[in-house]
């Protein structure tokens, strides 16, 4: 996953283990500790959903949270990411 952070938003591109690519667009909370996101995957397995992440400080590059299909932020599983 590669991400860029600018002001109140974070955008990421990712590739799932089966080579399906996707995008994650997030809005940061006022304190920068929570990210409310929308995700999309592309052909050959198109899908959309929501996700929510938390981190321990605004400069932390480790995110953990849950994702779900459509408007749900859970029910799909856990999503953990760490900057390299």
C-alpha positions in Angstrom: 0.0 0.0 0.0 1.3 3.4 -0.8 -0.3 6.5 0.8 0.0 10.2 0.7 -1.3 12.6 3.4 -2.2 16.2 2.7 -4.1 18.4 5.2 -7.3 16.7 6.3 -7.1 13.7 3.9 -5.1 10.5 3.2 -5.2 8.7 -0.1 -3.8 5.2 -0.7 -3.4 2.8 -3.6 -3.2 -0.9 -2.8 -2.9 -4.3 -4.5 -4.6 -7.3 -2.9 -2.8 -10.7 -2.8 -4.7 -11.9 -5.9 -3.5 -8.8 -7.8 -6.7 -6.8 -7.7 -5.9 -3.1 -7.4 -7.8 -0.6 -5.3 -7.9 2.8 -3.8 -8.6 4.2 -0.3 -9.6 7.8 0.3 -9.9 9.0 3.9 -10.9 12.1 5.8 -8.9 12.6 9.1 -10.7 13.5 12.3 -9.9 16.9 13.8 -7.2 15.5 16.1 -5.8 13.3 13.3 -6.2 10.0 15.2 -9.1 8.6 13.3 -9.6 8.2 9.5 -13.0 7.7 7.9 -12.5 6.1 4.5 -14.2 5.0 1.3 -12.5 2.1 -0.7 -12.9 0.8 -4.2 -11.4 -2.2 -6.0 -11.2 -2.5 -9.8 -11.7 -5.1 -12.5 -11.7 -8.1 -12.3 -13.4 -7.9 -8.9 -15.0 -4.4 -8.6 -16.4 -3.5 -5.2 -16.9 -0.5 -2.9 -17.2 0.0 0.8 -16.2 2.0 3.9 -13.4 1.6 6.4 -12.4 3.2 9.7 -8.8 3.4 11.0 -7.2 4.6 14.2 -3.6 5.5 15.1 -1.9 6.5 18.3 -0.6 9.9 17.1 -1.0 12.0 14.0 2.5 11.2 13.0 2.1 7.4 13.5 2.5 5.5 10.3 0.7 2.4 11.6 -3.0 2.2 11.0 -5.5 -0.4 12.2 -9.2 -0.7 11.7 -12.1 -2.5 10.1 -13.7 -2.5 6.7 -17.1 -3.4 5.3 -19.1 -3.5 2.1 -21.3 -0.6 0.9 -21.9 1.8 3.8 -20.7 -0.5 6.6 -17.4 0.2 8.3 -17.2 -3.4 9.7 -18.2 -6.9 8.8 -15.6 -7.4 6.1 -12.6 -7.9 8.4 -9.6 -6.2 9.8 -7.2 -4.0 7.9 -3.8 -3.2 9.3 -1.2 -1.1 7.5 2.2 0.1 8.4 4.4 2.7 6.6 7.8 1.5 5.3 
